[in-house]
C-alpha cells in the first residue's frame, strides 16, 4: 500500500502550501484493457447539463427578428449598468485596483473563502447592532451569482423544493433545476407595488421545503419592501421554520423617498444567508466579486452549514484576488456622493420612463422604488393581433428597434421589463417609439372585438 505524508505550511492571508512526500511500497497499477470490454466511443452530456435551462436565453435566442434598419437599435433589456458608459464607477474604486495590481502582492491563490483581511472588511462594512457580523460570517464568492449558487447548494438537496418569487430573477430556477431541486413559485402583487402574496407563499410550504428566496430590492420589478412587509415575510419563515436566502445585490440602491432594510436586521430567530456583491452598487459587474453573509444568532445553522459553505467554496478556489486586495479600499474610500449621483440618475430615468409610459393607452407601468428596472403591463385585450408579450416585444424590435425583455422570461406573461440605466435621451427616444408602436396597434374595446371576429 502507498503511504502519504502531507505537511501544511502557511500563515496570515496567504493560502497554505502543501508539501507532499510519497513513499511507495512498489505496487504497480495495471494499465491493461479490462477483460471482456470492447472499447467504443460513448460520450454523452451529463444529466446536470441537460437539466440546466436559462429561460431568458431560451426566449431571447428564439426571437428570430431583425430591427428596423431605418432606426438605431435601443436596447432596454440588459441589466448591465456599464453598457452605455454613462454610469462609470468611481475613480477611487479604479485607483484601489490599480494600486493592488502594481503592488504585485495579490497574484497568487487565496484561501477558497477569501483572504481573512477582506472578509473582515466586508464584515465591518455590514456589521450593525441589529445584525452583528464577524469575518467568519463572510464567504467571498465569484460574483453574487456564485453566492446564490453556493447558498442553494448548501441548503437544499435533490428532491427538496425552494420558494421563488414570480416574477423573479431567472437564475434561481436555472441553478435549482440543474441541482435536481424543485422550484415553487410564489406570487408578487403588482397592485401592491410587488409585495409578496403572503397567503399564497405560506400555502406552498411543505416538509420538503428547504428555503425561501427573498429578492429585495427586486429584479425585475424595481420594488423595495417596507419594514412592515419584511417583518410579515419573516413571520411566515419563523412559523414554518424555513431559512431565508436573501438576494440583496441591489441593497441600498433605493430612491430617496424610500428606505432599504436588510432583512437580517429585523429578525433574531430566522437564519438567513444574505447574498450581495460589488456588481450593481459599485457599477462593476464584470469584476465578479460577491459574498455570503451568514446571519444565525440562534445557532440554527450551526457548524454544519458554515462547514458546508467552506467545502463548496473549495470547488472554485475563491474569487479574483486582485479585486479582493482592493476590497477594503473600495468599501471605505468610495465617496458618498458617488452613490447619491448614481441613484439620482436612476430616479430621474425611472420618473421619466414611468410618466411617458403611463400616458400610452394599453400600457400600465408599475412605479419602481429602486434597483435598475421597471415593469410594464401590456393590456393584451387592446392588442389582439399579438398572442403574448413575446410576440409584442418581437414586433417592437422589428418596427421600432426597441428591445425590452418580455416578462415571460421571469415567469410573468403579458408584462415587459425596462432597464433604466441607459442615458436620458435614449430613454426619451425609446418611450417615444413605444408610444408610436402602441398607437399603431392599439384597439379599443369595439375594435378589438371586430378583430377577433375577423380571425
ABEGO torsion letter per residue (X at the ends): XBBBBBBBBEBEABBBBBBBBBBBAGBBBBABBBBGBBBBBBBBBBAAAAABBBAAAAAAAABBBBBBAABBBBBAABBBAAAAGABBBBAAAAAAAAAAAAAGAAABBBBAAEBAAAAAAAAAAABBAABBBBAAABBBBBEAAAAAAAAAAAABBBGBBBBBBOBBBAAAAAAAAAAGBBBBBBBBBAAAGGBBBAAAAAAABBAABABBBBBOBBOAAGBBBBAAAAAAAAAAAAAAGBBBBBBAAABGBBBAABBBBBAAAABAABBBBBBBEAAAAAGBAAAGBBBBBBBBAAGAAEAAAAAAAAAAAAAAGEBBAAAAAAAAAAAAABBAAAAAAAAAAAAAAAAAAAAAAAABBGBBBBBBAEEABBBBBBBAAABAABABAAAAAAAAAAAAGBBBBBAAAAGBBGBBBBBAABBAAAAAAAAAAAAAAAAAABBBAAAAAAAAAAX
